[in-house]
Amino acid sequence: MASELNQNQLQLAGDLEIEMMTDLYKKMTNSCHKKCVIPRYKDAELTKAESVCIDRCVAKYMDVHDRIGKQLASMTVQQQSGVDVDPSKIVGSY
């Protein structure tokens, strides 16, 4: 019974992770496309400037996502250990 529960929890966690990564990819794609690609398409391929913009946008998006994840993990550890977390210090740490 306990192993069955663990299997269900692992499956649920895996499904949730896939859903979150899909959402991240979708938001990143929409955001970087809106920012970097000119709405009127002249060519079938991206221009050099568009490609560079998209590369930078994706790198920044992933960097911020990574920083937020680390900060949330740190807050969780602090809360579990009973340390009070000051929200104003979290925002300023970036």
N, CA, C and O atoms as a printed pandas DataFrame, in Angstrom:
     atom_number atom_name residue_name chain_id  residue_number  x_coord  y_coord  z_coord
0              1         N          MET        A               1    0.820   -1.194    0.000
1              2        CA          MET        A               1    0.000    0.000    0.000
2              3         C          MET        A               1    0.866    1.261    0.000
3              4         O          MET        A               1    0.599    2.194   -0.757
4              5         N          ALA        A               2    1.911    1.295    0.852
5              6        CA          ALA        A               2    2.778    2.472    0.934
6              7         C          ALA        A               2    3.549    2.674   -0.362
7              8         O          ALA        A               2    3.743    3.806   -0.806
8              9         N          SER        A               3    3.991    1.569   -0.969
9             10        CA          SER        A               3    4.734    1.707   -2.220
10            11         C          SER        A               3    3.812    2.167   -3.345
11            12         O          SER        A               3    4.240    2.880   -4.253
12            13         N          GLU        A               4    2.568    1.764   -3.283
13            14        CA          GLU        A               4    1.582    2.205   -4.276
14            15         C          GLU        A               4    1.347    3.706   -4.139
15            16         O          GLU        A               4    1.217    4.412   -5.139
16            17         N          LEU        A               5    1.294    4.194   -2.897
17            18        CA          LEU        A               5    1.118    5.614   -2.638
18            19         C          LEU        A               5    2.324    6.392   -3.153
19            20         O          LEU        A               5    2.164    7.446   -3.768
20            21         N          ASN        A               6    3.525    5.883   -2.908
21            22        CA          ASN        A               6    4.730    6.543   -3.399
22            23         C          ASN        A               6    4.752    6.599   -4.919
23            24         O          ASN        A               6    5.151    7.613   -5.492
24            25         N          GLN        A               7    4.331    5.527   -5.579
25            26        CA          GLN        A               7    4.262    5.506   -7.044
26            27         C          GLN        A               7    3.295    6.571   -7.547
27            28         O          GLN        A               7    3.589    7.280   -8.510
28            29         N          ASN        A               8    2.144    6.681   -6.895
29            30        CA          ASN        A               8    1.162    7.687   -7.288
30            31         C          ASN        A               8    1.698    9.099   -7.069
31            32         O          ASN        A               8    1.480    9.986   -7.894
32            33         N          GLN        A               9    2.401    9.304   -5.951
33            34        CA          GLN        A               9    2.982   10.612   -5.677
34            35         C          GLN        A               9    4.060   10.955   -6.697
35            36         O          GLN        A               9    4.135   12.090   -7.169
36            37         N          LEU        A              10    4.891    9.979   -7.037
37            38        CA          LEU        A              10    5.929   10.207   -8.043
38            39         C          LEU        A              10    5.319   10.516   -9.407
39            40         O          LEU        A              10    5.800   11.398  -10.119
40            41         N          GLN        A              11    4.277    9.804   -9.765
41            42        CA          GLN        A              11    3.598   10.050  -11.039
42            43         C          GLN        A              11    2.995   11.449  -11.062
43            44         O          GLN        A              11    3.116   12.170  -12.053
44            45         N          LEU        A              12    2.349   11.826   -9.971
45            46        CA          LEU        A              12    1.744   13.152   -9.864
46            47         C          LEU        A              12    2.819   14.235   -9.939
47            48         O          LEU        A              12    2.640   15.234  -10.634
48            49         N          ALA        A              13    3.927   14.047   -9.234
49            50        CA          ALA        A              13    5.025   15.018   -9.263
50            51         C          ALA        A              13    5.614   15.130  -10.669
51            52         O          ALA        A              13    5.924   16.229  -11.128
52            53         N          GLY        A              14    5.766   14.002  -11.344
53            54        CA          GLY        A              14    6.282   14.020  -12.719
54            55         C          GLY        A              14    5.338   14.736  -13.665
55            56         O          GLY        A              14    5.772   15.520  -14.510
56            57         N          ASP        A              15    4.055   14.470  -13.526
57            58        CA          ASP        A              15    3.057   15.140  -14.365
58            59         C          ASP        A              15    3.045   16.640  -14.117
59            60         O          ASP        A              15    2.938   17.432  -15.052
60            61         N          LEU        A              16    3.156   17.022  -12.853
61            62        CA          LEU        A              16    3.174   18.439  -12.507
62            63         C          LEU        A              16    4.419   19.123  -13.068
63            64         O          LEU        A              16    4.346   20.249  -13.559
64            65         N          GLU        A              17    5.543   18.448  -12.993
65            66        CA          GLU        A              17    6.785   19.024  -13.537
66            67         C          GLU        A              17    6.683   19.215  -15.053
67            68         O          GLU        A              17    7.113   20.243  -15.575
68            69         N          ILE        A              18    6.130   18.257  -15.743
69            70        CA          ILE        A              18    5.954   18.387  -17.194
70            71         C          ILE        A              18    5.027   19.546  -17.511
71            72         O          ILE        A              18    5.289   20.319  -18.433
72            73         N          GLU        A              19    3.951   19.671  -16.757
73            74        CA          GLU        A              19    2.999   20.765  -16.978
74            75         C          GLU        A              19    3.661   22.122  -16.731
75            76         O          GLU        A              19    3.447   23.068  -17.489
76            77         N          MET        A              20    4.462   22.215  -15.673
77            78        CA          MET        A              20    5.136   23.472  -15.361
78            79         C          MET        A              20    6.185   23.818  -16.422
79            80         O          MET        A              20    6.306   24.982  -16.804
80            81         N          MET        A              21    6.930   22.847  -16.894
81            82        CA          MET        A              21    7.935   23.108  -17.931
82            83         C          MET        A              21    7.276   23.491  -19.251
83            84         O          MET        A              21    7.785   24.344  -19.979
84            85         N          THR        A              22    6.151   22.865  -19.557
85            86        CA          THR        A              22    5.408   23.222  -20.766
86            87         C          THR        A              22    4.918   24.658  -20.676
87            88         O          THR        A              22    4.995   25.404  -21.652
88            89         N          ASP        A              23    4.418   25.047  -19.516
89            90        CA          ASP        A              23    3.949   26.411  -19.297
90            91         C          ASP        A              23    5.107   27.403  -19.406
91            92         O          ASP        A              23    4.964   28.461  -20.020
92            93         N          LEU        A              24    6.251   27.064  -18.811
93            94        CA          LEU        A              24    7.435   27.918  -18.895
94            95         C          LEU        A              24    7.845   28.120  -20.354
95            96         O          LEU        A              24    8.105   29.247  -20.776
96            97         N          TYR        A              25    7.903   27.041  -21.116
97            98        CA          TYR        A              25    8.309   27.120  -22.511
98            99         C          TYR        A              25    7.336   27.983  -23.314
99           100         O          TYR        A              25    7.743   28.805  -24.136
100          101         N          LYS        A              26    6.053   27.781  -23.060
101          102        CA          LYS        A              26    5.025   28.538  -23.786
102          103         C          LYS        A              26    5.127   30.030  -23.484
103          104         O          LYS        A              26    5.073   30.853  -24.399
104          105         N          LYS        A              27    5.274   30.383  -22.208
105          106        CA          LYS        A              27    5.385   31.791  -21.826
106          107         C          LYS        A              27    6.665   32.416  -22.372
107          108         O          LYS        A              27    6.650   33.547  -22.859
108          109         N          MET        A              28    7.778   31.675  -22.290
109          110        CA          MET        A              28    9.048   32.180  -22.791
110          111         C          MET        A              28    8.982   32.396  -24.301
111          112         O          MET        A              28    9.446   33.417  -24.809
112          113         N          THR        A              29    8.411   31.443  -25.006
113          114        CA          THR        A              29    8.294   31.554  -26.457
114          115         C          THR        A              29    7.466   32.772  -26.844
115          116         O          THR        A              29    7.866   33.558  -27.703
116          117         N          ASN        A              30    6.316   32.920  -26.209
117          118        CA          ASN        A              30    5.445   34.064  -26.521
118          119         C          ASN        A              30    6.121   35.386  -26.193
119          120         O          ASN        A              30    6.071   36.325  -26.987
120          121         N          SER        A              31    6.751   35.463  -25.033
121          122        CA          SER        A              31    7.397   36.695  -24.598
122          123         C          SER        A              31    8.546   37.084  -25.522
123          124         O          SER        A              31    8.630   38.230  -25.963
124          125         N          CYS        A              32    9.425   36.137  -25.812
125          126        CA          CYS        A              32   10.589   36.438  -26.653
126          127         C          CYS        A              32   10.178   36.694  -28.107
127          128         O          CYS        A              32   10.789   37.521  -28.785
128          129         N          HIS        A              33    9.165   36.003  -28.582
129          130        CA          HIS        A              33    8.693   36.237  -29.955
130          131         C          HIS        A              33    8.127   37.642  -30.073
131          132         O          HIS        A              33    8.421   38.360  -31.029
132          133         N          LYS        A              34    7.309   38.034  -29.095
133          134        CA          LYS        A              34    6.701   39.366  -29.114
134          135         C          LYS        A              34    7.774   40.454  -29.052
135          136         O          LYS        A              34    7.657   41.488  -29.709
136          137         N          LYS        A              35    8.816   40.213  -28.263
137          138        CA          LYS        A              35    9.866   41.197  -28.075
138          139         C          LYS        A              35   10.822   41.284  -29.263
139          140         O          LYS        A              35   11.288   42.371  -29.605
140          141         N          CYS        A              36   11.116   40.148  -29.893
141          142        CA          CYS        A              36   12.233   40.094  -30.846
142          143         C          CYS        A              36   11.863   39.988  -32.325
143          144         O          CYS        A              36   12.652   40.375  -33.186
144          145         N          VAL        A              37   10.689   39.475  -32.625
145          146        CA          VAL        A              37   10.355   39.215  -34.025
146          147         C          VAL        A              37    9.367   40.269  -34.516
147          148         O          VAL        A              37    8.305   40.470  -33.925
148          149         N          ILE        A              38    9.735   40.930  -35.599
149          150        CA          ILE        A              38    8.885   41.965  -36.193
150          151         C          ILE        A              38    7.595   41.316  -36.703
151          152         O          ILE        A              38    7.644   40.288  -37.378
152          153         N          PRO        A              39    6.437   41.916  -36.380
153          154        CA          PRO        A              39    5.153   41.296  -36.763
154          155         C          PRO        A              39    4.966   41.077  -38.273
155          156         O          PRO        A              39    4.292   40.132  -38.684
156          157         N          ARG        A              40    5.553   41.937  -39.082
157          158        CA          ARG        A              40    5.433   41.749  -40.534
158          159         C          ARG        A              40    6.583   40.872  -41.016
159          160         O          ARG        A              40    7.740   41.292  -41.020
160          161         N          TYR        A              41    6.253   39.668  -41.416
161          162        CA          TYR        A              41    7.284   38.736  -41.871
162          163         C          TYR        A              41    7.687   39.059  -43.301
163          164         O          TYR        A              41    6.853   39.075  -44.206
164          165         N          LYS        A              42    8.984   39.318  -43.493
165          166        CA          LYS        A              42    9.510   39.579  -44.830
166          167         C          LYS        A              42   10.190   38.338  -45.390
167          168         O          LYS        A              42   10.118   38.066  -46.588
168          169         N          ASP        A              43   10.846   37.594  -44.519
169          170        CA          ASP        A              43   11.608   36.415  -44.919
170          171         C          ASP        A              43   11.096   35.187  -44.177
171          172         O          ASP        A              43   10.443   35.287  -43.137
172          173         N          ALA        A              44   11.411   34.033  -44.743
173          174        CA          ALA        A              44   11.038   32.777  -44.085
174          175         C          ALA        A              44   11.943   32.489  -42.896
175          176         O          ALA        A              44   11.557   31.757  -41.984
176          177         N          GLU        A              45   13.138   33.057  -42.901
177          178        CA          GLU        A              45   14.122   32.827  -41.840
178          179         C          GLU        A              45   14.220   34.054  -40.939
179          180         O          GLU        A              45   13.884   35.165  -41.349
180          181         N          LEU        A              46   14.683   33.842  -39.713
181          182        CA          LEU        A              46   14.931   34.961  -38.811
182          183         C          LEU        A              46   16.137   35.757  -39.297
183          184         O          LEU        A              46   17.072   35.207  -39.880
184          185         N          THR        A              47   16.097   37.063  -39.044
185          186        CA          THR        A              47   17.267   37.872  -39.359
186          187         C          THR        A              47   18.320   37.646  -38.273
187          188         O          THR        A              47   18.030   37.064  -37.227
188          189         N          LYS        A              48   19.525   38.105  -38.527
189          190        CA          LYS        A              48   20.606   37.980  -37.550
190          191         C          LYS        A              48   20.230   38.696  -36.255
191          192         O          LYS        A              48   20.447   38.165  -35.166
192          193         N          ALA        A              49   19.671   39.892  -36.371
193          194        CA          ALA        A              49   19.285   40.671  -35.192
194          195         C          ALA        A              49   18.193   39.956  -34.391
195          196         O          ALA        A              49   18.236   39.937  -33.161
196          197         N          GLU        A              50   17.226   39.375  -35.084
197          198        CA          GLU        A              50   16.159   38.641  -34.404
198          199         C          GLU        A              50   16.722   37.421  -33.674
199          200         O          GLU        A              50   16.330   37.132  -32.544
200          201         N          SER        A              51   17.631   36.718  -34.319
201          202        CA          SER        A              51   18.241   35.533  -33.710
202          203         C          SER        A              51   19.023   35.891  -32.451
203          204         O          SER        A              51   18.920   35.205  -31.434
204          205         N          VAL        A              52   19.801   36.959  -32.522
205          206        CA          VAL        A              52   20.580   37.404  -31.371
206          207         C          VAL        A              52   19.641   37.827  -30.245
207          208         O          VAL        A              52   19.868   37.487  -29.084
208          209         N          CYS        A              53   18.592   38.565  -30.586
209          210        CA          CYS        A              53   17.616   39.007  -29.586
210          211         C          CYS        A              53   16.958   37.808  -28.906
211          212         O          CYS        A              53   16.814   37.791  -27.684
212          213         N          ILE        A              54   16.568   36.828  -29.675
213          214        CA          ILE        A              54   15.916   35.641  -29.113
214          215         C          ILE        A              54   16.887   34.876  -28.213
215          216         O          ILE        A              54   16.506   34.424  -27.133
216          217         N          ASP        A              55   18.132   34.729  -28.650
217          218        CA          ASP        A              55   19.137   34.054  -27.812
218          219         C          ASP        A              55   19.284   34.747  -26.463
219          220         O          ASP        A              55   19.300   34.094  -25.419
220          221         N          ARG        A              56   19.390   36.069  -26.488
221          222        CA          ARG        A              56   19.544   36.822  -25.244
222          223         C          ARG        A              56   18.285   36.744  -24.388
223          224         O          ARG        A              56   18.361   36.586  -23.170
224          225         N          CYS        A              57   17.140   36.855  -25.027
225          226        CA          CYS        A              57   15.869   36.808  -24.307
226          227         C          CYS        A              57   15.696   35.466  -23.591
227          228         O          CYS        A              57   15.322   35.423  -22.419
228          229         N          VAL        A              58   15.967   34.382  -24.300
229          230        CA          VAL        A              58   15.831   33.048  -23.705
230          231         C          VAL        A              58   16.823   32.874  -22.556
231          232         O          VAL        A              58   16.475   32.323  -21.512
232          233         N          ALA        A              59   18.058   33.342  -22.746
233          234        CA          ALA        A              59   19.064   33.227  -21.688
234          235         C          ALA        A              59   18.630   33.997  -20.443
235          236         O          ALA        A              59   18.757   33.494  -19.327
236          237         N          LYS        A              60   18.123   35.209  -20.628
237          238        CA          LYS        A              60   17.662   36.009  -19.487
238          239         C          LYS        A              60   16.454   35.364  -18.825
239          240         O          LYS        A              60   16.374   35.303  -17.599
240          241         N          TYR        A              61   15.529   34.890  -19.620
241          242        CA          TYR        A              61   14.315   34.264  -19.084
242          243         C          TYR        A              61   14.688   33.057  -18.228
243          244         O          TYR        A              61   14.168   32.887  -17.125
244          245         N          MET        A              62   15.588   32.224  -18.738
245          246        CA          MET        A              62   15.996   31.027  -17.997
246          247         C          MET        A              62   16.807   31.397  -16.752
247          248         O          MET        A              62   16.677   30.746  -15.716
248          249         N          ASP        A              63   17.641   32.436  -16.846
249          250        CA          ASP        A              63   18.412   32.883  -15.694
250          251         C          ASP        A              63   17.482   33.355  -14.578
251          252         O          ASP        A              63   17.668   32.995  -13.416
252          253         N          VAL        A              64   16.492   34.154  -14.930
253          254        CA          VAL        A              64   15.540   34.645  -13.932
254          255         C          VAL        A              64   14.748   33.476  -13.350
255          256         O          VAL        A              64   14.517   33.426  -12.142
256          257         N          HIS        A              65   14.338   32.549  -14.189
257          258        CA          HIS        A              65   13.602   31.376  -13.723
258          259         C          HIS        A              65   14.451   30.578  -12.723
259          260         O          HIS        A              65   13.949   30.131  -11.692
260          261         N          ASP        A              66   15.714   30.409  -13.034
261          262        CA          ASP        A              66   16.635   29.684  -12.148
262          263         C          ASP        A              66   16.812   30.427  -10.822
263          264         O          ASP        A              66   16.783   29.810   -9.757
264          265         N          ARG        A              67   16.995   31.750  -10.881
265          266        CA          ARG        A              67   17.169   32.542   -9.660
266          267         C          ARG        A              67   15.930   32.477   -8.774
267          268         O          ARG        A              67   16.038   32.330   -7.557
268          269         N          ILE        A              68   14.775   32.585   -9.379
269          270        CA          ILE        A              68   13.530   32.531   -8.611
270          271         C          ILE        A              68   13.381   31.158   -7.959
271          272         O          ILE        A              68   12.996   31.060   -6.794
272          273         N          GLY        A              69   13.684   30.103   -8.707
273          274        CA          GLY        A              69   13.609   28.755   -8.154
274          275         C          GLY        A              69   14.522   28.574   -6.964
275          276         O          GLY        A              69   14.123   27.993   -5.954
276          277         N          LYS        A              70   15.746   29.067   -7.071
277          278        CA          LYS        A              70   16.700   28.963   -5.961
278          279         C          LYS        A              70   16.236   29.774   -4.760
279          280         O          LYS        A              70   16.364   29.334   -3.618
280          281         N          GLN        A              71   15.694   30.967   -5.025
281          282        CA          GLN        A              71   15.218   31.812   -3.926
282          283         C          GLN        A              71   14.021   31.165   -3.231
283          284         O          GLN        A              71   13.936   31.189   -2.004
284          285         N          LEU        A              72   13.106   30.593   -3.992
285          286        CA          LEU        A              72   11.954   29.915   -3.402
286          287         C          LEU        A              72   12.394   28.701   -2.581
287          288         O          LEU        A              72   11.844   28.436   -1.512
288          289         N          ALA        A              73   13.379   27.972   -3.081
289          290        CA          ALA        A              73   13.894   26.822   -2.326
290          291         C          ALA        A              73   14.532   27.287   -1.023
291          292         O          ALA        A              73   14.354   26.658    0.021
292          293         N          SER        A              74   15.272   28.383   -1.085
293          294        CA          SER        A              74   15.904   28.934    0.111
294          295         C          SER        A              74   14.851   29.392    1.117
295          296         O          SER        A              74   14.989   29.151    2.317
296          297         N          MET        A              75   13.810   30.046    0.633
297          298        CA          MET        A              75   12.724   30.484    1.524
298          299         C          MET        A              75   12.048   29.291    2.180
299          300         O          MET        A              75   11.724   29.336    3.367
300          301         N          THR        A              76   11.831   28.230    1.422
301          302        CA          THR        A              76   11.194   27.027    1.956
302          303         C          THR        A              76   12.043   26.427    3.068
303          304         O          THR        A              76   11.518   26.054    4.116
304          305         N          VAL        A              77   13.347   26.332    2.848
305          306        CA          VAL        A              77   14.250   25.785    3.863
306          307         C          VAL        A              77   14.231   26.663    5.108
307          308         O          VAL        A              77   14.187   26.153    6.228
308          309         N          GLN        A              78   14.263   27.980    4.919
309          310        CA          GLN        A              78   14.245   28.895    6.052
310          311         C          GLN        A              78   12.937   28.777    6.837
311          312         O          GLN        A              78   12.943   28.789    8.068
312          313         N          GLN        A              79   11.829   28.665    6.126
313          314        CA          GLN        A              79   10.536   28.540    6.793
314          315         C          GLN        A              79   10.436   27.221    7.549
315          316         O          GLN        A              79    9.878   27.170    8.645
316          317         N          GLN        A              80   10.970   26.166    6.973
317          318        CA          GLN        A              80   10.927   24.868    7.639
318          319         C          GLN        A              80   11.819   24.840    8.869
319          320         O          GLN        A              80   11.552   24.098    9.815
320          321         N          SER        A              81   12.880   25.644    8.861
321          322        CA          SER        A              81   13.773   25.672   10.019
322          323         C          SER        A              81   13.326   26.696   11.055
323          324         O          SER        A              81   13.960   26.845   12.099
324          325         N          GLY        A              82   12.229   27.406   10.766
325          326        CA          GLY        A              82   11.669   28.339   11.730
326          327         C          GLY        A              82   12.243   29.735   11.663
327          328         O          GLY        A              82   11.975   30.548   12.548
328          329         N          VAL        A              83   13.027   30.042   10.638
329          330        CA          VAL        A              83   13.607   31.370   10.488
330          331         C          VAL        A              83   12.591   32.253    9.776
331          332         O          VAL        A              83   12.019   31.857    8.761
332          333         N          ASP        A              84   12.366   33.472   10.320
333          334        CA          ASP        A              84   11.453   34.406    9.660
334          335         C          ASP        A              84   12.104   34.943    8.402
335          336         O          ASP        A              84   13.293   35.263    8.391
336          337         N          VAL        A              85   11.309   35.040    7.333
337          338        CA          VAL        A              85   11.800   35.532    6.056
338          339         C          VAL        A              85   11.230   36.923    5.829
339          340         O          VAL        A              85   10.015   37.116    5.875
340          341         N          ASP        A              86   12.109   37.898    5.581
341          342        CA          ASP        A              86   11.684   39.267    5.298
342          343         C          ASP        A              86   11.525   39.413    3.790
343          344         O          ASP        A              86   12.522   39.399    3.069
344          345         N          PRO        A              87   10.270   39.557    3.284
345          346        CA          PRO        A              87   10.040   39.639    1.837
346          347         C          PRO        A              87   10.784   40.787    1.161
347          348         O          PRO        A              87   11.155   40.657   -0.006
348          349         N          SER        A              88   11.016   41.895    1.842
349          350        CA          SER        A              88   11.712   43.019    1.215
350          351         C          SER        A              88   13.156   42.671    0.887
351          352         O          SER        A              88   13.715   43.207   -0.069
352          353         N          LYS        A              89   13.758   41.795    1.651
353          354        CA          LYS        A              89   15.142   41.383    1.386
354          355         C          LYS        A              89   15.218   40.444    0.191
355          356         O          LYS        A              89   16.236   40.405   -0.499
356          357         N          ILE        A              90   14.167   39.697   -0.059
357          358        CA          ILE        A              90   14.146   38.756   -1.174
358          359         C          ILE        A              90   14.133   39.503   -2.495
359          360         O          ILE        A              90   14.905   39.182   -3.399
360          361         N          VAL        A              91   13.265   40.493   -2.615
361          362        CA          VAL        A              91   13.154   41.253   -3.861
362          363         C          VAL        A              91   14.457   41.978   -4.146
363          364         O          VAL        A              91   14.886   42.033   -5.299
364          365         N          GLY        A              92   15.095   42.534   -3.130
365          366        CA          GLY        A              92   16.322   43.281   -3.327
366          367         C          GLY        A              92   17.537   42.429   -3.611
367          368         O          GLY        A              92   18.589   42.968   -3.955
368          369         N          SER        A              93   17.432   41.114   -3.479
369          370        CA          SER        A              93   18.609   40.262   -3.653
370          371         C          SER        A              93   18.958   40.029   -5.108
371          372         O          SER        A              93   20.004   39.450   -5.400
372          373         N          TYR        A              94   18.120   40.460   -6.022
373          374        CA          TYR        A              94   18.423   40.304   -7.444
374          375         C          TYR        A              94   19.158   41.491   -7.904
375          376         O          TYR        A              94   19.519   41.578   -9.078
